[in-house]
Amino acid sequence: MTALPASADAATIKKPSLVVIGNGMAGMRTVEELHKLAPDLYDITVFGAEPHGNYNRIMLSPVLAGDKSMDDIMLHTREWYQQHGITLHAGDPVVKIDRRRRTVLSQSGVEVSYDRLLLATGSRPFIIPVPGHELPGVIAFRDIQDVNAMLDAARNHRHAVVIGGGLLGLEAANGLMRQGMDVTVVHVSDTLMNQQLDKPAAALLRKALETKGLRFLLSAHTAEIVGPDRVTAVRFKDGSEIPADLVVMTAGVRPNIVLARDAGLHCERAIVVDDTLQTYDPRIYAVGECVQHRQATFGLVAPIWDQARVCGAHLAGAGHRRYVQQATATKLKVTGVDLYSAGDFIGAEDTEDLVLRDPRRGIYKRLVLKGGRLVGAVLYGDVKDGPWYFDLIQNGSDISAMRHQLLFGQALCVQAA
């Protein structure tokens, strides 16, 4: 091993370069995990499409509803990047990755070399490609710019249509209603939040939201967005239409893989990664909604945080961790209503249901059993036992002895035991 010259010290040794494409929650959480383990290992450069630091995208709904400000949801201010020696190019997205030269090129012409590259490009909202989808007044609900556009519309217009009855759509609808707009939610399914709720729970949720003033069109197929120079109505396949000054598309997202695919990285539905979050190029990692791991893609916070921990450790050179997909439960609060679902809550011919309905108190519970074990749960209104039910599902616990008390929660089951 060759000794360094006497004049050399740590400050003169060039650090390897880490470039992060994507200044959102997944990418910056990975940088935080890296900093915990090796804060001085890399010269870090971050490129983001939005002209801000990193903010909590999950909290955009309270901003729309008027409960929080942009400052309230900021996770990393520009000062944070400076304090941690990170170069931030906000509002300057990367447009090209040159893997042969190991460089990235931004929209403004900034070129940076990398030794390691982290892709955290997230996802893009799916805009239903019906006639009129490009009209002014048709937007997604994805970033702070979309929120500002909705707030501006609420000041100047009356009728809003939200296409998509999932969580994001309902939050957008509630926020717009709170801003004084008349809001109709259009959903292609006959069940609101059909990925998280069964039909009885969804019906209770719909009734609660209708009481607050929202309107719903279920099993409705959008055929056209109408308007000469701005949206004026939404027309459906049956020929009916409703007035609309604002149309918010919340019909799902697609992984943003354009940069990776153009750079020749292996992509299927998303950027394919292994258990270390490494792509087929060993110098390039990827995390978040843009990745595909063992055929799965991701949209919830919990698995993405797990990815950030594993990826941060490998970037730090502490590569003993592997990303393992875990079953997750969904705990939500939709416009003041508590919901919880886990496991196979739809059931099949070989399962049985335990159901508790208490409409006066606004409580609904459905537990799905199979072979003496709990395999799924949906809770509406009273969700305090959700984590306990989830543990029973995860552990495959035999619930035969407490079957008659199971609907009434952990406390009664423990007493009965």
Secondary structure, 3 states (H helix, E strand, C coil): CCCCCCCCCHHHCCCCEEEEECCCHHHHHHHHHHHHHCCCCCEEEEEECCCCCEECHHHHHHHHHCCCCHHHHEEECHHHHHHCCCEEEECCCEEEEECCCCEEEECCCCEEECCEEEECCCEEECCCCCCCCCCCCEEECCCHHHHHHHHHHHHHCCEEEEECCCHHHHHHHHHHHHCCCEEEEEECCCCCCCCCCCHHHHHHHHHHHHHHCCEEEECCCEEEEECCCCCCEEEECCCCEEECCEEEECCCEEECCHHHHHCCCCECCCEEECCCCECCCCCEEECHHHEEECCECCCCHHHHHHHHHHHHHHHCCCCCCCCCCCCCCEEEEECCEEEEEEECCCCCCCCEEEEEEECCCCEEEEEEEECCEEEEEEEECCCCCHHHHHHHHHHCCECHHHCCCHHHCHHHHHHHC
